[in-house]
Amino acid sequence: MTGHRTVGIRHAVPPAEAPAEWAAQAEAALADHLDADTIRRAPACIAAVSHRGRIIAVARHGQPRRDGVASGRRTVFRIASMSKSFLAATALSLRDEGLLDLHAPADRLVPGLAAARFDGAPAVTTLDALLSNRGGLAEDNPWGDDHLGDSREQMATLVAAGLTLSARPGTEYQYSNIGQSLVGRAIEAVTGRDVESVVRERILEPLGLTHTRPDAGDYPTGTDLAAGFRTFDDGATFTPEPYVGSGALACIGSLFSTVDDIATWMQFLGSAFGDDPAAPDVLGAASRREMQTARALMPAGGSRFAGRDLDGAGYGYGLMIEHDRRFGRIVQHAGGLPCFSSHMRWHPATGIGVVVFGNSDAFGAGGVAGALLGDVLGRIDAPSAVVRPWRQTIAAARRIDLLLRTGRPLSDAGALLARNVLRDVPEPVREQRLRAALAQVGPVRPDLAPLEQRVVGATDGSALRWSVPCERGALVCDVRMVGLPDPIVQTFTIAVAGPTGRKPEDETADVTDHHAVDLG
């Protein structure tokens, strides 16, 4: 990338444009994961790999209506609960304009919620809690699918009768379609318009998502719409069924879309973590990062995250966030309704995304997308994050590295050090430890490359790790700053490197081992 010095040997800063070999690797991954056993579970399916909003590889199978016409990139599939991310973005845009208070009691805008009870007592929840699925409402996926087309009047009557909560609001993750739909009612209360129109005008139209609409009837005659099918014998036979209706719950599960529109949507959201966020006038980058930051802790085990190796997982606003032990932050959301299965997931550090659609609820788009993205990221050896150390961090590392190479004590760093550094490890102890380390690896080599070429990692901007090659091995040095107005060193350690030369010999693997370091 022009203007950036990338270090860390293994993990370079991802390029602005996808290299040709990335597309080739994505094509190979698609071939591996859309095998015969997978594609037989839906009459039609499509999977695409994108980079920063541009599709770089796509695979299509089957006939979306079983009428002899093959599926294509313009085939429109129902995306079901992927719709929740559009609802959340709309709510945050209203919040940013001062029209919606996410932390006020939600019953101010949805009066029926005042009748909600937990353990028989009144329970107050907020739009923030409802959007992040910690509003206290019980899981309701099968029920929600069946009632997607219920009218606003029917749902208002149901809510006013007193919802029975299964958890104290704000404390536990429980996926609630009713809860999130009530955010739609709040949006209608402050705008005086139906939520679908607000989503369209605030999000879909400004981003050019012209193929993303809330109802099949919104598409012109001749649109390549995937019909819905069900199978109960693993794809041996399929039964066509009409679309589930679009009513009061439509804002959380009714949208239809294409792979290209969703690629654009993933880039809009994921780019909020970079230096050049897309379309900042539609929704600010900070608000988009809120959507992609966990607010409700989710158990990382079980079927939802089967096959993942995670440090943790959580629900943000309309999106799920995985903290992968190899690739770091991955953002995703599934969609499932009778006759449809969909999934989108992306890796903000590289801009790589995956979207998978099938027109059968047995298709299992989530499993396909999860394995596909992990495979593509592994094939390109993707970094888990891009870290830019502070200039003070780099300057301190240079100074300390020079002291080490010239045999001078750390105390010569003077004002670069916080007071605790020489108190926590007294100079005689530090020198004894260094002598013991050098006894293992030999003297420091005299022909060392500049420090910038020896950087091997950084956890964040306040820290830097670099190697010091010696005659029989290497040392690994770590400096960490404290974020004062003028940052100074709060810790400095030296250890004997393990076989890779990049980590202390007794240190366990960590996701930060795969960070790319950008020295600017």
WOHUMO-V375814 format. One line per field, one symbol per residue. phi: phi as a letter, one per 30 degrees, with the letter a starting at -180 (. if undefined). Layout:
# WOHUMO-V375814
phi->???
This chain:
# WOHUMO-V375814
phi->.dibccbjhdbcdeddcddeddddddddddddccdddddddbebabbbcbbhjcdcabbbbibdbhcjcddbdcdccdchdeedddddddddddedcicbcdcdedddcbeeddddbbhicebcbbdedddchbdjddebedddedcecedddddddddddjdcdcadeicbdbdbdeedddddddddddcibddddddddcbddddiddccbdbeddcdejddcddcbbbbbhidbbcdbddddcbdcedcacdcabdddddddddeddddccdbedhdddadeddddeecbdcbdcedciddceicccdaaacccibcbccddccidbcaacbbbejbbbababcedcidbbbbbbcadddidddddddddedddddchdddacccdddddddddddddddddcicdddddhddcdededddbeedddddddddddddciddddcddeeedcdbladaddbabbcbdbdblacccbbbccddebebdcbbbbbdddedicbedcdddaeddcdcccdi
